């Protein structure tokens, strides 16, 4: 039987560094999410806040608007799929009405 080739120490070291960098990125992302969540919870738990202002949260919580935009874009395909499925159940009149609404917004 052929012997298993000894792995190159340089390759192992590079893989180790790559894993470490990936872990650091994940930890940084988790830390950013923790900070955003804490800021949001502090805001909504404030007894003086009577009405929750989402725009205020998005504008005043560092990184939250970017995260929200990225989240919405990642879910775009799911939204498109839901809409496509819903269209199949509409009557021709409802579809034509929807088409007119869409054209009116262009």
Order of alpha helices (4+ residues) and beta strands (2+ residues): alpha-alpha-alpha-alpha-alpha
